[in-house]
Amino acid sequence: MTRASSVGFTEVADGVYVLRYPVLDVNVTLVTGDGHALLVDTLSTDRQARQLAEAARRITRAPWTIVNTHHHFDHCFGNATLVSDGQDIWAEEETVAVLSQQAETVRRYAYEAYAESNPDFATELAQVRVLPPGRVVRHEATVTVGGLPVILRHLGRGHTAGDLVVQVPDADVVVAGDLVEQGAPPSFEDAYPLEWPETVARLRSLLGPDTVVVPGHGAVVDQEFVARQHAELTELAWLIRDAHRVGAPVETVVDRAPFDRQTTLTAARRGYRQLEQG
């Protein structure tokens, strides 16, 4: 796995910057206001978080608030490195619960995912102190960033149970987290594929023709890209429902689905489990 020796933010709207970190192609968003800032997501390891802090400090010296879009390690394991005394970390309540109550499980999962393919990275993940957010978003909250309103919204379950969308209305920017993916298919390991389309439909209601959308991974996108991904997620959800209704095995979804085989199988198994649990 590539190590990033130098990373930097790119301005995508007035006062809003995105850092596209090469390891896992994950995005961090920096929102700057008058004397304050906000960081959306914190990367995977202490080393990555220090690189992130150095890049952010080239933009602003202001103190920051942190938001985690969800509980996956590549979006929140840098919390402990980036937070200072008195700073807030915000997340949706399910994300807070997972990181508070299942920190060891989350860390072990991250380690095991890379133990064979990249043992150095796995070791860094295992050494992280998982710091849960202390501020809870149940449906919606507004954080003022140096006079700039930033709206945190939980629009429903999708990529995880605790996905959080960050909207900067004055800059016409929406940070979607992993509800939207560019450059790779959506990830369904602990997703809700039957609910994900409805959640993205609510996300789409926030978008205008010129809105900058920051996905969890990959290049920034626009309203049209989100509409296409919404159509793919909707198609997959209906394929899963239809196959389950007639008692077909999950493999039958693969040939007609808009995503690759492994992605589709993971989604179909999750969808079948949800349907069987009622």
Backbone as CSV, one residue per row, in Angstrom:
resi,resn,N_x,N_y,N_z,CA_x,CA_y,CA_z,C_x,C_y,C_z
1,MET,0.845,-1.183,0.000,0.000,0.000,0.000,0.884,1.238,0.000
2,THR,0.548,2.210,-0.825,1.360,3.405,-0.971,1.352,4.236,0.305
3,ARG,2.511,4.742,0.666,2.609,5.681,1.779,2.611,7.095,1.208
4,ALA,1.826,7.969,1.810,1.744,9.343,1.328,2.781,10.191,2.051
5,SER,3.794,10.666,1.318,4.837,11.472,1.940,4.437,12.932,2.045
6,SER,3.620,13.408,1.118,3.187,14.796,1.142,1.762,14.863,0.622
7,VAL,0.894,15.467,1.409,-0.496,15.579,1.003,-0.935,17.011,1.217
8,GLY,-1.965,17.422,0.491,-2.437,18.778,0.627,-3.904,18.906,0.279
9,PHE,-4.493,19.995,0.723,-5.891,20.291,0.452,-6.033,21.073,-0.851
10,THR,-7.172,20.870,-1.510,-7.544,21.622,-2.695,-8.854,22.341,-2.403
11,GLU,-8.929,23.613,-2.716,-10.161,24.365,-2.481,-11.205,23.979,-3.521
12,VAL,-12.389,23.561,-3.072,-13.458,23.134,-3.972,-14.617,24.120,-3.990
13,ALA,-14.662,25.019,-3.019,-15.644,26.093,-2.938,-15.067,27.134,-1.994
14,ASP,-15.721,28.277,-1.884,-15.191,29.346,-1.063,-15.050,28.913,0.396
15,GLY,-13.809,28.784,0.865,-13.547,28.404,2.245,-13.694,26.931,2.553
16,VAL,-13.884,26.104,1.548,-14.038,24.656,1.745,-12.968,23.936,0.931
17,TYR,-12.253,23.038,1.601,-11.102,22.366,1.003,-11.249,20.859,1.173
18,VAL,-10.715,20.114,0.214,-10.753,18.653,0.282,-9.342,18.108,0.134
19,LEU,-8.993,17.191,1.029,-7.751,16.441,0.936,-8.102,15.022,0.505
20,ARG,-7.562,14.622,-0.626,-7.796,13.268,-1.149,-6.553,12.435,-0.828
21,TYR,-6.655,11.660,0.243,-5.491,10.931,0.738,-5.286,9.664,-0.093
22,PRO,-4.067,9.416,-0.595,-3.870,8.300,-1.538,-4.074,6.915,-0.950
23,VAL,-3.820,6.737,0.350,-4.075,5.432,0.954,-5.585,5.267,1.114
24,LEU,-6.149,4.319,0.395,-7.583,4.046,0.344,-8.379,5.145,-0.368
25,ASP,-7.685,6.127,-0.939,-8.336,7.188,-1.727,-9.478,7.845,-0.949
26,VAL,-9.227,8.133,0.324,-10.268,8.639,1.215,-10.192,10.158,1.308
27,ASN,-11.347,10.789,1.472,-11.412,12.249,1.505,-11.595,12.794,2.923
28,VAL,-10.948,13.918,3.160,-11.165,14.725,4.359,-11.551,16.124,3.886
29,THR,-12.554,16.710,4.517,-13.000,18.054,4.147,-12.690,19.023,5.278
30,LEU,-12.176,20.190,4.915,-11.864,21.261,5.853,-12.733,22.463,5.513
31,VAL,-13.514,22.910,6.485,-14.361,24.091,6.323,-13.772,25.187,7.198
32,THR,-13.516,26.348,6.615,-12.898,27.439,7.354,-13.879,28.594,7.522
33,GLY,-13.901,29.169,8.732,-14.710,30.338,9.025,-13.844,31.405,9.655
34,ASP,-14.477,32.350,10.301,-13.766,33.446,10.935,-13.258,32.993,12.305
35,GLY,-11.989,32.575,12.356,-11.380,32.174,13.617,-11.707,30.775,14.078
36,HIS,-12.352,29.984,13.242,-12.671,28.603,13.599,-12.716,27.764,12.324
37,ALA,-12.622,26.452,12.493,-12.631,25.548,11.339,-13.329,24.257,11.723
38,LEU,-13.593,23.445,10.735,-14.228,22.141,10.945,-13.556,21.122,10.045
39,LEU,-13.214,19.963,10.613,-12.643,18.841,9.863,-13.668,17.722,9.786
40,VAL,-13.951,17.271,8.578,-14.858,16.146,8.394,-14.020,14.914,8.069
41,ASP,-13.935,14.011,9.049,-13.191,12.753,9.022,-11.702,12.969,9.291
42,THR,-11.051,11.883,9.767,-9.709,12.046,10.342,-8.698,10.988,9.904
43,LEU,-9.023,10.198,8.871,-8.114,9.191,8.326,-7.912,8.010,9.280
44,SER,-6.885,7.173,9.002,-6.822,5.823,9.551,-5.868,5.604,10.714
45,THR,-4.773,6.356,10.768,-3.724,6.069,11.749,-3.202,7.372,12.342
46,ASP,-2.413,7.248,13.397,-1.807,8.434,14.001,-0.906,9.150,12.991
47,ARG,-0.122,8.385,12.245,0.778,9.007,11.263,-0.005,9.758,10.200
48,GLN,-1.048,9.128,9.684,-1.866,9.807,8.680,-2.506,11.070,9.255
49,ALA,-2.978,10.990,10.494,-3.620,12.143,11.120,-2.630,13.289,11.311
50,ARG,-1.384,12.970,11.613,-0.375,14.035,11.742,-0.126,14.701,10.394
51,GLN,-0.089,13.909,9.332,0.049,14.488,7.994,-1.145,15.380,7.675
52,LEU,-2.313,14.912,8.058,-3.529,15.685,7.837,-3.457,17.015,8.590
53,ALA,-3.017,16.976,9.848,-2.914,18.199,10.642,-1.934,19.185,10.002
54,GLU,-0.803,18.687,9.521,0.174,19.559,8.873,-0.431,20.221,7.632
55,ALA,-1.180,19.450,6.862,-1.810,19.998,5.660,-2.866,21.034,6.017
56,ALA,-3.657,20.746,7.052,-4.699,21.684,7.466,-4.094,22.976,7.995
57,ARG,-2.971,22.871,8.722,-2.338,24.059,9.289,-1.703,24.942,8.221
58,ARG,-1.515,24.415,7.034,-1.062,25.269,5.934,-2.207,26.135,5.411
59,ILE,-3.444,25.742,5.738,-4.628,26.501,5.327,-5.063,27.454,6.429
60,THR,-5.112,26.969,7.684,-5.632,27.761,8.792,-4.930,27.391,10.085
61,ARG,-4.772,28.368,10.951,-4.238,28.116,12.285,-5.361,28.080,13.319
62,ALA,-6.590,28.194,12.878,-7.736,28.277,13.788,-8.002,26.919,14.443
63,PRO,-8.549,26.923,15.659,-8.996,25.649,16.258,-10.122,25.052,15.445
64,TRP,-10.277,23.740,15.552,-11.314,23.090,14.751,-12.214,22.180,15.568
65,THR,-13.404,22.022,15.039,-14.340,20.992,15.467,-14.196,19.836,14.493
66,ILE,-14.453,18.611,14.967,-14.326,17.415,14.128,-15.689,16.762,13.962
67,VAL,-15.932,16.246,12.760,-17.122,15.439,12.471,-16.663,14.112,11.895
68,ASN,-17.235,13.018,12.372,-17.029,11.695,11.754,-18.270,11.334,10.961
69,THR,-18.111,11.024,9.679,-19.269,10.660,8.866,-19.821,9.282,9.222
70,HIS,-18.951,8.384,9.726,-19.402,7.066,10.187,-18.254,6.401,10.938
71,HIS,-18.454,5.161,11.372,-17.514,4.542,12.312,-16.370,3.782,11.661
72,HIS,-16.292,3.677,10.360,-15.228,2.892,9.737,-13.864,3.541,9.972
73,PHE,-12.856,2.683,10.148,-11.554,3.132,10.644,-10.925,4.219,9.790
74,ASP,-11.130,4.177,8.477,-10.471,5.138,7.596,-11.082,6.531,7.688
75,HIS,-12.140,6.673,8.478,-12.801,7.965,8.634,-12.728,8.512,10.062
76,CYS,-12.217,7.715,11.003,-12.282,8.193,12.396,-11.106,7.785,13.276
77,PHE,-10.194,6.963,12.801,-9.112,6.506,13.666,-8.086,7.600,13.964
78,GLY,-8.160,8.727,13.261,-7.271,9.836,13.566,-7.808,10.779,14.631
79,ASN,-8.965,10.465,15.216,-9.597,11.369,16.180,-8.669,11.776,17.317
80,ALA,-8.038,10.783,17.952,-7.239,11.059,19.143,-6.044,11.964,18.829
81,THR,-5.497,11.843,17.635,-4.356,12.666,17.250,-4.772,14.095,16.928
82,LEU,-5.957,14.264,16.377,-6.374,15.571,15.876,-7.152,16.407,16.878
83,VAL,-7.670,15.791,17.917,-8.466,16.545,18.881,-7.561,17.162,19.939
84,SER,-7.934,18.331,20.410,-7.264,18.977,21.529,-8.272,19.214,22.637
85,ASP,-7.794,19.546,23.814,-8.692,19.771,24.938,-9.746,20.813,24.582
86,GLY,-10.989,20.475,24.874,-12.074,21.410,24.646,-12.688,21.351,23.268
87,GLN,-12.077,20.606,22.335,-12.648,20.495,21.003,-13.722,19.423,20.968
88,ASP,-14.725,19.657,20.126,-15.823,18.708,19.974,-15.569,17.748,18.826
89,ILE,-16.062,16.504,18.990,-16.167,15.553,17.885,-17.631,15.162,17.790
90,TRP,-18.213,15.363,16.628,-19.628,15.071,16.385,-19.777,13.817,15.533
91,ALA,-20.833,13.052,15.789,-21.193,11.918,14.947,-22.634,11.524,15.241
92,GLU,-23.193,10.736,14.358,-24.548,10.203,14.561,-24.516,9.218,15.727
93,GLU,-25.642,9.060,16.411,-25.639,8.304,17.664,-25.222,6.849,17.483
94,GLU,-25.540,6.208,16.367,-25.101,4.823,16.151,-23.584,4.754,16.014
95,THR,-23.012,5.733,15.353,-21.556,5.786,15.232,-20.911,5.954,16.606
96,VAL,-21.471,6.838,17.405,-20.954,7.051,18.761,-21.041,5.756,19.569
97,ALA,-22.169,5.057,19.447,-22.359,3.814,20.200,-21.334,2.755,19.797
98,VAL,-21.110,2.598,18.491,-20.153,1.585,18.027,-18.748,1.901,18.523
99,LEU,-18.326,3.152,18.373,-16.966,3.516,18.763,-16.786,3.538,20.275
100,SER,-17.881,3.698,21.024,-17.806,3.680,22.486,-17.832,2.263,23.038
101,GLN,-18.693,1.420,22.468,-18.959,0.107,23.037,-18.224,-1.033,22.329
102,GLN,-17.783,-0.815,21.093,-17.169,-1.882,20.311,-15.821,-1.458,19.736
103,ALA,-15.100,-0.612,20.461,-13.835,-0.087,19.946,-12.851,-1.201,19.609
104,GLU,-12.748,-2.192,20.479,-11.797,-3.272,20.240,-12.189,-4.086,19.014
105,THR,-13.477,-4.303,18.814,-13.951,-5.031,17.635,-13.618,-4.262,16.360
106,VAL,-13.850,-2.965,16.369,-13.555,-2.134,15.201,-12.062,-2.150,14.891
107,ARG,-11.241,-2.027,15.926,-9.787,-2.038,15.732,-9.314,-3.396,15.232
108,ARG,-9.842,-4.483,15.799,-9.432,-5.819,15.371,-9.837,-6.078,13.916
109,TYR,-11.036,-5.638,13.536,-11.479,-5.809,12.146,-10.520,-5.092,11.193
110,ALA,-10.144,-3.863,11.540,-9.232,-3.103,10.691,-7.888,-3.809,10.572
111,TYR,-7.378,-4.304,11.698,-6.087,-5.004,11.688,-6.154,-6.252,10.805
112,GLU,-7.172,-7.057,11.002,-7.278,-8.315,10.269,-7.458,-8.098,8.767
113,ALA,-8.065,-6.988,8.392,-8.283,-6.715,6.970,-6.964,-6.523,6.220
114,TYR,-5.902,-6.112,6.945,-4.634,-5.815,6.284,-3.457,-6.596,6.841
115,ALA,-3.703,-7.508,7.747,-2.609,-8.229,8.406,-1.726,-8.967,7.407
116,GLU,-2.304,-9.532,6.370,-1.519,-10.283,5.393,-1.036,-9.397,4.253
117,SER,-1.896,-8.546,3.738,-1.542,-7.767,2.553,-0.621,-6.596,2.863
118,ASN,-0.731,-6.011,4.054,0.109,-4.873,4.412,0.321,-4.862,5.923
119,PRO,1.204,-5.718,6.426,1.373,-5.858,7.875,1.806,-4.578,8.580
120,ASP,2.585,-3.717,7.919,3.001,-2.460,8.557,1.780,-1.571,8.822
121,PHE,0.913,-1.466,7.829,-0.303,-0.676,7.979,-1.200,-1.292,9.046
122,ALA,-1.302,-2.622,9.048,-2.118,-3.309,10.044,-1.608,-3.023,11.457
123,THR,-0.295,-3.002,11.628,0.279,-2.718,12.936,-0.066,-1.301,13.386
124,GLU,0.000,-0.341,12.462,-0.380,1.029,12.801,-1.845,1.096,13.233
125,LEU,-2.702,0.377,12.537,-4.127,0.361,12.887,-4.338,-0.228,14.282
126,ALA,-3.591,-1.283,14.584,-3.745,-1.944,15.880,-3.290,-1.052,17.034
127,GLN,-2.423,-0.099,16.756,-1.877,0.763,17.808,-2.712,2.025,18.056
128,VAL,-3.723,2.253,17.234,-4.544,3.456,17.375,-5.354,3.407,18.672
129,ARG,-5.443,4.550,19.335,-6.395,4.698,20.439,-7.698,5.212,19.844
130,VAL,-8.716,4.397,19.865,-10.002,4.781,19.285,-10.680,5.776,20.227
131,LEU,-10.909,6.972,19.731,-11.535,8.022,20.536,-12.953,8.260,20.031
132,PRO,-13.975,7.878,20.797,-15.361,8.074,20.357,-15.740,9.552,20.357
133,PRO,-16.613,9.958,19.460,-17.139,11.324,19.508,-17.909,11.564,20.801
134,GLY,-17.912,12.814,21.234,-18.616,13.168,22.449,-19.896,13.932,22.221
135,ARG,-20.141,14.367,20.965,-21.349,15.114,20.628,-22.191,14.272,19.679
136,VAL,-23.463,14.115,20.022,-24.341,13.168,19.321,-25.328,13.913,18.421
137,VAL,-25.439,13.442,17.181,-26.471,13.911,16.258,-27.515,12.813,16.127
138,ARG,-28.741,13.113,16.485,-29.802,12.112,16.350,-30.539,12.255,15.021
139,HIS,-30.887,13.436,14.661,-31.503,13.682,13.353,-30.791,14.818,12.630
140,GLU,-30.631,15.929,13.323,-30.015,17.095,12.696,-29.428,18.000,13.769
141,ALA,-28.314,18.616,13.450,-27.703,19.599,14.340,-26.982,20.626,13.481
142,THR,-26.893,21.824,13.990,-26.170,22.882,13.290,-24.966,23.291,14.123
143,VAL,-23.811,23.290,13.481,-22.562,23.734,14.100,-22.159,25.037,13.428
144,THR,-21.861,26.055,14.224,-21.422,27.328,13.669,-19.902,27.349,13.617
145,VAL,-19.373,27.533,12.433,-17.930,27.518,12.208,-17.493,28.938,11.858
146,GLY,-17.095,29.693,12.870,-16.674,31.064,12.632,-17.730,31.889,11.945
147,GLY,-18.975,31.762,12.385,-20.084,32.497,11.797,-20.746,31.799,10.631
148,LEU,-20.202,30.679,10.189,-20.734,29.941,9.046,-21.550,28.752,9.533
149,PRO,-22.845,28.668,9.189,-23.625,27.511,9.623,-23.270,26.258,8.823
150,VAL,-23.068,25.176,9.533,-22.822,23.868,8.917,-23.847,22.907,9.512
151,ILE,-24.615,22.246,8.655,-25.717,21.401,9.103,-25.297,19.938,9.013
152,LEU,-25.456,19.225,10.127,-25.154,17.793,10.197,-26.471,17.043,10.170
153,ARG,-26.620,16.131,9.213,-27.895,15.441,9.043,-27.706,13.930,8.969
154,HIS,-28.535,13.222,9.724,-28.671,11.780,9.547,-29.929,11.565,8.722
155,LEU,-29.759,11.114,7.486,-30.875,10.993,6.543,-31.447,9.582,6.473
156,GLY,-30.855,8.662,7.230,-31.299,7.278,7.208,-30.120,6.339,7.084
157,ARG,-30.408,5.056,7.154,-29.350,4.053,7.065,-28.978,3.801,5.605
158,GLY,-27.726,3.479,5.397,-27.262,3.203,4.039,-25.966,2.430,4.070
159,HIS,-24.851,3.134,3.958,-23.541,2.485,4.036,-23.331,1.877,5.422
160,THR,-23.825,2.560,6.447,-23.855,2.033,7.811,-25.170,2.467,8.453
161,ALA,-25.328,2.123,9.721,-26.514,2.586,10.445,-26.389,4.036,10.879
162,GLY,-25.166,4.573,10.866,-24.938,5.896,11.427,-24.336,6.903,10.476
163,ASP,-24.717,6.857,9.206,-24.159,7.786,8.226,-24.583,9.219,8.522
164,LEU,-23.627,10.135,8.425,-23.887,11.543,8.653,-23.496,12.332,7.407
165,VAL,-24.389,13.223,6.999,-24.155,14.107,5.858,-23.881,15.508,6.396
166,VAL,-22.881,16.164,5.839,-22.487,17.495,6.290,-22.758,18.485,5.161
167,GLN,-23.605,19.465,5.431,-23.980,20.453,4.426,-23.455,21.827,4.823
168,VAL,-22.791,22.492,3.879,-22.321,23.865,4.066,-23.136,24.725,3.102
169,PRO,-24.294,25.205,3.521,-25.202,25.885,2.576,-24.590,27.114,1.911
170,ASP,-23.845,27.917,2.672,-23.308,29.155,2.102,-22.301,28.899,0.993
171,ALA,-21.650,27.731,1.022,-20.666,27.374,-0.005,-21.243,26.417,-1.044
172,ASP,-22.485,25.947,-0.837,-23.142,24.968,-1.711,-22.301,23.697,-1.845
173,VAL,-21.919,23.172,-0.679,-21.143,21.945,-0.604,-21.871,20.952,0.290
174,VAL,-21.908,19.694,-0.123,-22.441,18.605,0.688,-21.387,17.513,0.776
175,VAL,-21.021,17.168,2.005,-20.088,16.065,2.244,-20.933,14.831,2.527
176,ALA,-20.855,13.849,1.637,-21.764,12.710,1.686,-21.214,11.512,2.432
177,GLY,-19.916,11.533,2.791,-19.342,10.326,3.360,-19.461,9.171,2.378
178,ASP,-19.506,7.951,2.879,-19.541,6.786,2.003,-20.936,6.449,1.502
179,LEU,-21.911,7.324,1.734,-23.196,7.171,1.048,-23.021,7.329,-0.452
180,VAL,-21.969,8.031,-0.853,-21.621,8.208,-2.267,-20.161,7.810,-2.435
181,GLU,-19.887,7.014,-3.459,-18.521,6.562,-3.740,-18.162,6.891,-5.183
182,GLN,-16.947,7.392,-5.395,-16.445,7.632,-6.736,-15.175,6.825,-6.923
183,GLY,-15.041,6.190,-8.067,-13.822,5.453,-8.369,-13.832,4.005,-7.929
184,ALA,-14.831,3.606,-7.187,-14.988,2.224,-6.727,-16.465,2.019,-6.405
185,PRO,-16.928,0.769,-6.413,-18.332,0.535,-6.082,-18.617,0.801,-4.612
186,PRO,-19.860,1.056,-4.258,-20.212,1.203,-2.845,-19.825,-0.044,-2.055
187,SER,-19.578,0.142,-0.771,-19.184,-0.966,0.106,-20.364,-1.370,0.978
188,PHE,-20.659,-2.671,0.999,-21.873,-3.169,1.645,-21.601,-4.060,2.855
189,GLU,-20.369,-4.085,3.376,-20.038,-5.043,4.426,-20.978,-4.966,5.634
190,ASP,-21.284,-3.762,6.086,-22.283,-3.639,7.156,-23.336,-2.601,6.777
191,ALA,-23.734,-2.668,5.504,-24.671,-1.709,4.928,-26.119,-2.191,5.028
192,TYR,-26.994,-1.308,4.583,-28.438,-1.581,4.526,-28.891,-1.334,3.091
193,PRO,-28.637,-2.299,2.197,-28.863,-2.069,0.765,-30.308,-1.782,0.395
194,LEU,-31.257,-2.249,1.200,-32.663,-2.001,0.875,-33.106,-0.602,1.298
195,GLU,-32.372,0.025,2.219,-32.696,1.371,2.688,-31.805,2.440,2.058
196,TRP,-30.666,2.029,1.576,-29.690,2.974,1.030,-30.296,3.864,-0.056
197,PRO,-31.081,3.337,-1.013,-31.647,4.218,-2.047,-32.510,5.339,-1.471
198,GLU,-33.323,5.049,-0.462,-34.173,6.083,0.123,-33.325,7.153,0.809
199,THR,-32.257,6.731,1.438,-31.367,7.694,2.098,-30.709,8.603,1.070
200,VAL,-30.260,8.033,-0.040,-29.646,8.861,-1.091,-30.689,9.758,-1.753
201,ALA,-31.929,9.303,-1.832,-32.988,10.172,-2.358,-33.135,11.420,-1.496
202,ARG,-33.049,11.258,-0.183,-33.111,12.418,0.718,-31.874,13.304,0.532
203,LEU,-30.730,12.659,0.329,-29.513,13.411,0.048,-29.675,14.250,-1.224
204,ARG,-30.263,13.663,-2.239,-30.438,14.374,-3.510,-31.292,15.624,-3.349
205,SER,-32.203,15.605,-2.377,-33.060,16.775,-2.167,-32.271,17.988,-1.679
206,LEU,-31.040,17.771,-1.198,-30.190,18.858,-0.734,-29.356,19.463,-1.857
207,LEU,-29.367,18.836,-3.022,-28.435,19.203,-4.085,-29.077,20.100,-5.127
208,GLY,-28.325,21.090,-5.559,-28.711,21.920,-6.678,-27.817,21.639,-7.867
209,PRO,-28.043,22.312,-8.987,-27.253,22.039,-10.195,-25.769,22.319,-10.040
210,ASP,-25.405,23.196,-9.101,-23.997,23.555,-8.949,-23.390,23.050,-7.633
211,THR,-24.130,22.235,-6.885,-23.624,21.752,-5.602,-22.389,20.874,-5.799
212,VAL,-21.374,21.138,-5.008,-20.189,20.281,-4.964,-20.463,19.177,-3.951
213,VAL,-20.355,17.927,-4.381,-20.588,16.784,-3.505,-19.252,16.095,-3.255
214,VAL,-18.892,15.964,-1.990,-17.649,15.291,-1.617,-17.997,13.868,-1.204
215,PRO,-17.617,12.867,-1.994,-17.874,11.476,-1.610,-16.876,11.020,-0.556
216,GLY,-17.130,9.865,0.032,-16.198,9.348,1.019,-14.842,9.010,0.441
217,HIS,-14.832,8.604,-0.828,-13.602,8.224,-1.520,-13.684,8.727,-2.954
218,GLY,-12.546,9.110,-3.500,-12.501,9.490,-4.903,-12.670,10.980,-5.132
219,ALA,-12.848,11.334,-6.399,-12.953,12.733,-6.798,-14.300,13.326,-6.396
220,VAL,-14.310,14.650,-6.212,-15.587,15.315,-5.941,-16.507,15.124,-7.145
221,VAL,-17.822,15.109,-6.873,-18.801,14.813,-7.914,-19.897,15.868,-7.876
222,ASP,-20.921,15.647,-8.709,-22.003,16.612,-8.809,-23.361,15.912,-8.703
223,GLN,-24.397,16.687,-8.884,-25.768,16.199,-8.780,-26.032,15.035,-9.736
224,GLU,-25.522,15.126,-10.939,-25.777,14.076,-11.932,-25.121,12.767,-11.535
225,PHE,-23.914,12.828,-11.003,-23.257,11.600,-10.556,-24.065,10.934,-9.451
226,VAL,-24.530,11.716,-8.481,-25.315,11.152,-7.387,-26.601,10.532,-7.921
227,ALA,-27.213,11.159,-8.908,-28.431,10.605,-9.502,-28.162,9.246,-10.151
228,ARG,-27.022,9.118,-10.837,-26.681,7.832,-11.455,-26.431,6.764,-10.406
229,GLN,-25.710,7.125,-9.349,-25.457,6.126,-8.316,-26.745,5.752,-7.589
230,HIS,-27.624,6.723,-7.397,-28.927,6.431,-6.792,-29.702,5.429,-7.638
231,ALA,-29.657,5.592,-8.961,-30.354,4.656,-9.853,-29.769,3.253,-9.732
232,GLU,-28.451,3.151,-9.615,-27.814,1.841,-9.475,-28.187,1.181,-8.142
233,LEU,-28.171,1.959,-7.082,-28.542,1.420,-5.770,-29.998,0.980,-5.750
234,THR,-30.861,1.741,-6.403,-32.281,1.392,-6.475,-32.478,0.110,-7.260
235,GLU,-31.783,-0.002,-8.386,-31.875,-1.220,-9.197,-31.442,-2.437,-8.394
236,LEU,-30.341,-2.322,-7.683,-29.846,-3.437,-6.883,-30.838,-3.816,-5.787
237,ALA,-31.397,-2.827,-5.117,-32.353,-3.118,-4.047,-33.557,-3.891,-4.566
238,TRP,-34.067,-3.506,-5.722,-35.221,-4.212,-6.270,-34.856,-5.620,-6.753
239,LEU,-33.657,-5.787,-7.299,-33.213,-7.122,-7.691,-33.151,-8.045,-6.479
240,ILE,-32.644,-7.510,-5.355,-32.565,-8.306,-4.132,-33.965,-8.667,-3.646
241,ARG,-34.854,-7.707,-3.610,-36.227,-7.969,-3.157,-36.924,-9.001,-4.043
242,ASP,-36.764,-8.841,-5.349,-37.443,-9.750,-6.272,-36.903,-11.170,-6.148
243,ALA,-35.576,-11.310,-6.034,-34.987,-12.638,-5.914,-35.405,-13.298,-4.607
244,HIS,-35.425,-12.541,-3.541,-35.831,-13.103,-2.252,-37.302,-13.501,-2.278
245,ARG,-38.133,-12.720,-2.940,-39.575,-12.986,-2.980,-39.881,-14.340,-3.615
246,VAL,-39.099,-14.727,-4.628,-39.355,-16.003,-5.314,-38.481,-17.128,-4.765
247,GLY,-37.741,-16.855,-3.705,-36.929,-17.893,-3.086,-35.679,-18.249,-3.846
248,ALA,-35.185,-17.349,-4.687,-33.983,-17.613,-5.471,-32.738,-17.406,-4.620
249,PRO,-31.664,-18.153,-4.875,-30.419,-17.941,-4.127,-29.817,-16.582,-4.447
250,VAL,-28.985,-16.092,-3.533,-28.420,-14.749,-3.711,-27.602,-14.644,-4.999
251,GLU,-27.027,-15.740,-5.445,-26.186,-15.704,-6.649,-26.953,-15.280,-7.890
252,THR,-28.265,-15.452,-7.875,-29.045,-15.088,-9.067,-29.089,-13.579,-9.292
253,VAL,-28.766,-12.812,-8.271,-28.780,-11.355,-8.413,-27.586,-10.871,-9.230
254,VAL,-26.506,-11.641,-9.245,-25.228,-11.175,-9.788,-25.314,-10.783,-11.250
255,ASP,-25.916,-11.615,-12.081,-25.872,-11.395,-13.527,-26.586,-10.122,-13.958
256,ARG,-27.542,-9.656,-13.172,-28.331,-8.496,-13.584,-27.980,-7.225,-12.816
257,ALA,-27.104,-7.333,-11.846,-26.817,-6.201,-10.968,-25.841,-5.213,-11.619
258,PRO,-25.883,-3.946,-11.220,-25.012,-2.924,-11.806,-23.604,-2.895,-11.223
259,PHE,-23.315,-3.757,-10.241,-22.005,-3.773,-9.609,-21.316,-5.109,-9.842
260,ASP,-20.041,-5.202,-9.479,-19.274,-6.420,-9.690,-19.796,-7.554,-8.805
261,ARG,-19.319,-8.759,-9.078,-19.850,-9.953,-8.436,-19.725,-9.913,-6.911
262,GLN,-18.515,-9.622,-6.396,-18.321,-9.667,-4.958,-19.128,-8.583,-4.247
263,THR,-19.153,-7.392,-4.814,-19.960,-6.310,-4.237,-21.426,-6.709,-4.184
264,THR,-21.913,-7.299,-5.278,-23.321,-7.690,-5.357,-23.653,-8.796,-4.373
265,LEU,-22.768,-9.798,-4.265,-23.028,-10.889,-3.326,-23.090,-10.375,-1.890
266,THR,-22.167,-9.482,-1.540,-22.182,-8.923,-0.191,-23.486,-8.175,0.063
267,ALA,-23.900,-7.368,-0.905,-25.137,-6.607,-0.755,-26.348,-7.521,-0.675
268,ALA,-26.384,-8.545,-1.535,-27.530,-9.454,-1.556,-27.654,-10.229,-0.246
269,ARG,-26.533,-10.666,0.295,-26.581,-11.382,1.580,-27.074,-10.476,2.697
270,ARG,-26.625,-9.233,2.686,-27.113,-8.279,3.686,-28.616,-8.032,3.506
271,GLY,-29.034,-7.878,2.266,-30.444,-7.629,1.995,-31.317,-8.802,2.367
272,TYR,-30.889,-10.018,2.044,-31.647,-11.220,2.405,-31.790,-11.315,3.926
273,ARG,-30.689,-11.043,4.634,-30.737,-11.132,6.093,-31.741,-10.138,6.652
274,GLN,-31.767,-8.943,6.089,-32.703,-7.931,6.574,-34.164,-8.349,6.302
275,LEU,-34.400,-8.903,5.128,-35.752,-9.340,4.787,-36.187,-10.512,5.668
276,GLU,-35.277,-11.395,5.964,-35.623,-12.549,6.791,-35.849,-12.193,8.247
277,GLN,-35.206,-11.114,8.676,-35.386,-10.652,10.043,-36.630,-9.772,10.206
278,GLY,-37.220,-9.419,9.070,-38.431,-8.594,9.099,-38.142,-7.163,9.431
